Amino acid sequence: MPRADPFPLPAASTSAASPEHILPFQMGRPETMKHHPMRRDLWTDPAVNTKDAKVWQEYTNNHPLSRRSINVDRVSGKKNIVPYRDISKSLDKYVNVVDDNWGSTGKGKKGKKIRRASSESDEEEQEMIITLFNSGDGCTKELRIKPSTCLRNLFNDYAEECGTPLRCLRFSFNGSTLFLSSLGRKTARDLNLTNRACISVTNILETPSSDSTEEAESPKQIKNSAKKGSGKKHQNKKKSNKSKPTIKLYETEETAKEHHSIVLSKLFEEAEPIFKVIRQRLNNLSLEKKSPKARRFSDKKRDESPTSVVYNPDTFGLGGKAGKTSYTVNVGQVENLYISIKRNSKKCISRQNAMIDLHGCTKDQALSKLDEALVDWVDTAMKGEYPWVMPVEIVCGGGNQILSEVVEGWIRGRKNVANAPKGQ
């Protein structure tokens, strides 16, 4: 079921509310009453037909303006609605102020509109136009900024629009250069920049034209010259502009480096004789005179004369040529081939059985000799003491190392033969 209406409207007031039943918050802008958060049935006088006094009391507590229009009787405790014509003049003035703020034609005293005074901060933050004049191509651009805008932001915006790096641009105002390092963080208000102020811009990458030697004039100078006309002062000004030296600008860094090197080379050529004298004097100071070295004579007497004969024994077959002349191997049990043999175990082994000489043999003869001797070497080793291994020396000689290669291959192909450890 729908909820009961706490403030039902009377039959006479359904179409429109009478002026006496209008609440104070309705008097400002009647056409916007539909946007008010309260229900439409509460915009009429609830005292006409009120059943629930508690609801009306909550409403008056939440709306201070409506509380001002209620008269409470202390004896009976009843609430009486004061008509609109008895509301104080201060409320009427407040309604006119609200009416003026909403854009209506409310009238105050003497039939004049009551307007809200604009604050100083609004006037200061109004946007202003700054003109940037390029002296190279004569183009001008206008940018809108606020007085609190930093110059760095202004110059960055200009560089982005022109498509030129900021480091290649130079700015000046009223004849003084604006350096980003010192003035970049300062605002337009700090530099006393007014609306329509003109800042001249110079691009260092642009080369001056050979035809026109006159410097480009800013818009202010053009206006001033137009006012003066073509008089003597104007002609003198042109002459002074022509006499001013123009600064040569270089296209790239390479040309600037070349010019710098040329200037330095001229400087060094002029100072070369002076540097030569100074360098020679410093070299003379660093030189030290030294006496010749004294010859030393040793006290030791030489026993042998330089023509003494040195004994040279016969070393035939024992080396002296390139390559390996002999191999020392261990023959015997496979597990103990790499164990070093003590000197005492060699007493029972004859020197003839422990060495074989292959001088003058061919490959086949050397292999047959080694195979025949291997059987005797294994028997002798196994009949001996632990570790049942005996050393054997195989002499192959120097020469072209053919026998040396044959012996090396024969050692690799036999299980019970291995190279002896070093120092054995």
C-alpha positions in Angstrom: 0.0 0.0 0.0 1.3 3.6 -0.7 2.6 5.5 2.3 0.2 8.1 3.8 1.0 11.7 2.9 2.0 13.6 6.2 1.0 17.0 4.6 -2.0 16.6 2.3 -2.9 19.5 0.2 -6.3 21.2 0.5 -8.6 21.3 -2.5 -8.3 25.0 -3.0 -4.5 25.0 -3.1 -3.8 22.1 -5.5 -3.3 24.3 -8.5 -1.1 27.0 -7.0 0.1 28.1 -3.6 -1.1 31.4 -2.3 1.5 34.1 -1.4 0.7 33.7 2.3 1.5 30.0 2.2 4.9 30.4 0.5 7.9 29.3 2.6 11.0 31.5 2.8 13.2 29.2 0.7 10.7 29.5 -2.2 11.1 33.3 -2.6 14.4 33.3 -4.4 13.8 31.6 -7.7 10.3 30.1 -8.2 11.0 28.6 -11.6 13.7 26.3 -10.1 11.4 24.9 -7.3 11.2 21.6 -9.2 14.9 21.0 -8.6 14.6 21.5 -4.8 15.2 18.2 -3.0 12.0 18.4 -0.9 8.7 17.2 -2.1 6.3 19.5 -3.9 3.6 19.0 -1.4 5.9 20.5 1.3 6.1 23.8 -0.6 2.7 24.9 0.6 1.9 25.9 4.2 1.8 22.7 6.3 -0.2 24.6 9.0 -3.3 24.5 6.8 -3.9 20.8 7.3 -1.3 19.3 9.7 -1.8 15.9 11.3 1.7 15.1 12.4 3.5 17.9 14.4 6.7 15.9 14.8 7.4 15.7 11.1 6.9 19.5 10.7 9.3 20.0 13.7 12.0 18.0 12.0 11.5 19.9 8.8 11.9 23.3 10.6 15.0 22.1 12.4 16.6 21.1 9.1 15.6 24.4 7.4 16.7 27.5 9.4 14.9 29.9 7.0 11.6 28.3 7.6 12.2 28.5 11.3 12.4 32.2 11.2 8.9 32.4 9.8 7.3 30.4 12.7 5.9 32.0 15.9 5.7 29.7 18.9 3.2 30.5 21.7 4.9 29.9 25.1 1.6 29.2 26.9 -0.2 26.9 24.5 2.9 25.6 22.7 1.3 25.9 19.3 3.1 27.0 16.2 1.7 29.8 14.1 2.9 30.6 10.6 3.8 34.2 10.1 2.6 35.6 6.8 5.1 36.7 4.2 4.3 40.4 4.6 5.5 40.3 8.2 8.9 38.8 7.5 11.8 41.2 8.4 13.5 43.4 5.9 16.8 41.6 6.3 15.2 38.5 4.9 13.9 40.5 1.9 17.4 41.8 1.3 18.8 38.2 1.5 16.3 37.1 -1.1 17.3 39.9 -3.5 21.0 38.9 -3.2 20.1 35.3 -4.0 18.0 36.4 -6.8 20.8 38.4 -8.3 23.3 35.6 -8.0 20.9 33.3 -9.9 20.7 35.8 -12.8 17.2 37.2 -12.2 16.2 40.8 -12.0 15.7 41.2 -8.3 15.6 44.8 -7.0 17.2 46.2 -3.9 17.0 49.7 -2.7 16.5 52.5 -5.2 15.7 49.9 -7.9 19.4 49.0 -8.5 20.7 45.4 -9.0 22.8 44.0 -6.1 25.9 42.4 -7.7 28.5 40.3 -6.1 31.8 42.2 -5.8 34.6 40.6 -7.8 37.6 39.6 -5.8 41.1 40.9 -6.5 42.4 37.4 -7.2 39.9 37.0 -10.1 41.2 40.2 -11.7 44.8 39.2 -11.3 44.3 35.7 -12.8 42.6 37.0 -15.9 44.4 35.7 -19.0 46.5 38.1 -21.0 48.0 37.9 -24.5 51.8 37.9 -25.0 53.2 38.6 -28.5 56.4 36.8 -29.5 58.1 38.4 -32.5 60.8 36.4 -34.5 63.4 38.8 -35.7 64.7 36.3 -38.3 61.6 35.6 -40.4 59.4 38.4 -39.1 56.7 36.0 -37.9 54.6 36.9 -34.8 52.7 34.5 -32.5 50.3 35.3 -29.7 50.0 33.1 -26.7 47.5 33.4 -23.8 49.0 33.0 -20.3 48.1 34.0 -16.8 50.1 36.4 -14.6 51.2 33.5 -12.5 52.7 31.5 -15.4 56.4 30.9 -15.4 58.5 32.2 -18.3 59.9 28.7 -18.9 56.4 27.3 -19.6 55.7 30.2 -22.0 59.0 29.7 -23.9 58.5 25.9 -24.1 55.0 26.3 -25.6 56.5 28.7 -28.2 59.3 26.3 -29.1 56.9 23.4 -29.5 54.7 25.5 -31.9 57.7 26.6 -34.0 59.3 23.1 -34.0 62.7 24.6 -32.9 64.8 23.4 -29.9 64.5 25.8 -26.9 68.3 26.0 -26.6 68.6 27.6 -30.0 66.3 30.5 -29.2 67.2 33.8 -27.4 64.5 36.0 -25.9 64.6 39.7 -25.0 62.2 42.2 -23.6 62.7 46.0 -23.6 66.3 45.6 -24.7 67.3 43.2 -21.9 68.0 39.5 -22.5 65.8 37.0 -20.7 68.0 34.2 -19.5 66.3 30.9 -18.6 68.9 30.1 -16.0 68.0 33.1 -13.9 64.6 34.2 -15.0 63.0 30.8 -16.0 61.2 30.4 -12.8 59.9 34.0 -12.5 56.4 34.7 -13.5 55.0 37.3 -15.9 53.9 39.4 -12.8 57.4 39.5 -11.5 58.7 41.0 -14.8 55.8 43.5 -15.1 54.6 41.9 -18.3 51.3 43.6 -19.3 48.7 42.6 -21.8 49.9 42.7 -25.4 53.5 42.9 -24.3 56.0 42.1 -27.1 59.0 39.7 -26.6 61.6 39.5 -29.4 62.9 36.1 -30.3 66.2 35.3 -32.2 67.1 31.9 -33.6 70.9 31.3 -33.5 70.7 28.6 -36.2 69.4 31.0 -38.8 72.0 32.8 -40.9 71.6 36.5 -41.7 70.6 37.3 -45.3 73.3 38.9 -47.5 70.9 41.3 -49.3 69.5 43.0 -46.2 72.0 44.1 -43.6 69.4 46.0 -41.6 68.1 44.3 -38.4 64.4 43.4 -38.3 62.4 45.9 -36.4 59.8 44.9 -33.7 56.1 45.8 -34.1 56.5 48.6 -31.6 59.4 50.2 -33.6 57.3 49.9 -36.8 54.4 51.7 -35.2 56.6 54.5 -33.8 58.3 55.0 -37.2 54.9 55.2 -38.9 53.9 58.0 -36.5 57.1 60.0 -37.0 56.8 59.9 -40.8 59.7 60.1 -43.2 61.6 62.9 -41.5 65.3 63.5 -40.7 65.0 61.6 -37.4 63.8 58.6 -39.3 66.7 58.8 -41.7 69.2 59.2 -38.9 67.7 56.1 -37.2 68.2 54.0 -40.4 71.8 55.2 -40.6 72.5 54.2 -37.0 71.0 50.8 -37.7 73.2 50.3 -40.7 76.3 51.3 -38.7 75.6 48.7 -36.0 77.8 45.6 -36.4 75.9 42.4 -37.2 76.7 39.3 -35.3 77.6 36.4 -37.6 75.7 33.2 -36.9 76.9 29.8 -37.9 74.7 27.1 -39.3 76.2 24.1 -37.5 78.6 23.2 -34.7 81.2 21.9 -37.2 81.6 25.3 -38.9 81.9 26.9 -35.4 84.7 24.5 -34.5 86.5 25.1 -37.8 86.4 28.9 -37.2 87.7 28.4 -33.6 90.6 26.2 -34.8 91.6 28.7 -37.4 91.8 31.5 -34.8 93.8 29.3 -32.4 96.3 28.3 -35.2 97.0 32.0 -35.9 97.6 32.6 -32.2 100.0 29.7 -31.9 101.9 30.8 -35.0 102.5 34.2 -33.5 103.6 32.8 -30.1 105.7 29.9 -31.5 109.1 31.7 -31.3 108.4 32.8 -27.7 107.4 29.2 -26.7 110.6 27.8 -28.4 112.9 30.0 -26.3 111.1 29.1 -23.1 111.2 25.4 -23.9 114.9 25.4 -24.7 115.7 27.2 -21.5 113.8 24.6 -19.5 115.5 21.7 -21.3 118.9 23.2 -20.5 118.0 23.4 -16.8 117.0 19.8 -16.7 120.3 18.5 -18.2 123.0 17.2 -15.8 126.7 16.8 -16.6 127.9 13.3 -15.8 131.5 12.0 -15.7 132.4 9.0 -17.9 132.1 5.6 -16.3 135.2 4.2 -14.7 136.4 0.8 -16.0 136.4 -1.9 -13.3 139.2 -4.5 -13.0 138.5 -7.7 -11.2 141.2 -9.0 -8.7 140.5 -12.6 -9.4 143.1 -14.4 -11.5 142.0 -16.6 -14.3 143.4 -20.2 -13.9 142.5 -21.3 -17.4 143.7 -19.6 -20.5 141.1 -18.8 -23.2 142.8 -21.4 -25.5 142.3 -24.3 -23.0 140.9 -27.6 -24.4 137.6 -28.7 -23.0 137.0 -32.5 -22.6 134.2 -33.7 -24.8 133.4 -37.5 -24.3 131.9 -39.7 -27.0 128.1 -39.4 -26.9 127.4 -41.7 -29.9 123.8 -43.1 -29.7 122.9 -41.2 -26.5 121.1 -38.2 -27.9 122.3 -34.9 -29.3 119.7 -35.1 -32.0 116.1 -34.0 -32.3 113.4 -36.3 -31.0 113.3 -39.1 -28.4 116.2 -41.6 -28.5 115.0 -44.1 -25.8 111.9 -45.2 -23.9 111.8 -46.4 -20.3 108.9 -48.8 -19.7 107.5 -51.0 -17.0 106.6 -54.7 -17.9 104.7 -57.1 -15.7 101.4 -57.4 -14.0 98.8 -54.9 -15.5 97.4 -53.7 -12.1 100.9 -52.6 -10.8 102.4 -51.1 -13.9 102.1 -47.5 -12.7 103.6 -48.2 -9.2 107.1 -46.9 -8.7 109.7 -49.7 -8.2 112.2 -49.4 -5.4 115.9 -49.6 -6.1 116.4 -52.8 -4.0 114.2 -54.9 -6.3 116.5 -54.3 -9.3 119.4 -56.2 -7.8 118.3 -59.6 -9.2 117.7 -58.2 -12.7 120.6 -58.3 -15.1 121.3 -55.2 -17.2 121.3 -57.2 -20.4 117.8 -58.4 -20.0 116.5 -54.9 -19.0 117.6 -53.1 -22.2 117.2 -53.7 -25.9 118.9 -51.7 -28.7 117.1 -51.3 -32.0 119.8 -49.4 -34.0 119.9 -50.5 -37.7 116.6 -52.4 -37.6 113.6 -51.9 -39.9 110.1 -51.5 -38.7 109.3 -55.3 -39.0 112.6 -56.3 -37.4 112.0 -53.9 -34.5 108.5 -55.2 -33.8 109.6 -58.9 -33.9 112.5 -58.2 -31.5 110.2 -56.4 -29.1 107.6 -59.2 -29.2 110.2 -61.9 -28.5 111.8 -60.0 -25.7 108.4 -59.2 -24.1 107.8 -62.9 -23.2 111.1 -63.1 -21.4 110.4 -59.8 -19.6 107.0 -60.9 -18.3 108.4 -64.3 -17.0 111.2 -62.5 -15.2 108.9 -60.0 -13.6 106.4 -62.6 -12.4 109.2 -64.7 -10.9 110.5 -61.7 -9.0 109.1 -60.0 -5.9 106.1 -57.7 -5.4 104.8 -55.8 -7.3 105.9 -58.2 -10.1 107.0 -55.4 -12.4 110.4 -54.8 -14.0 111.8 -51.7 -15.8 113.0 -52.0 -19.4 114.9 -49.4 -21.5 114.3 -49.5 -25.3 116.9 -47.6 -27.3 115.7 -46.5 -30.7 118.3 -43.7 -31.5 117.8 -40.3 -33.1 117.7 -40.0 -36.9 114.4 -39.4 -38.7 112.4 -40.8 -35.7 110.9 -43.7 -37.6 111.9 -46.3 -35.0 110.7 -43.9 -32.2 107.2 -43.8 -33.7 107.2 -47.6 -34.1 108.2 -48.1 -30.4 105.5 -45.6 -29.2 102.8 -47.4 -31.1 104.0 -50.8 -29.8 103.8 -49.6 -26.2 100.2 -48.4 -26.7 99.1 -51.7 -28.2 100.3 -53.9 -25.3 98.4 -54.2 -22.1 101.3 -55.4 -19.9 103.6 -52.6 -21.1 103.4 -48.9 -20.0 105.6 -45.9 -19.8 107.5 -45.7 -16.5 106.8 -42.7 -14.2 109.2 -39.8 -14.3 112.1 -40.0 -12.0 112.2 -43.9 -11.9 
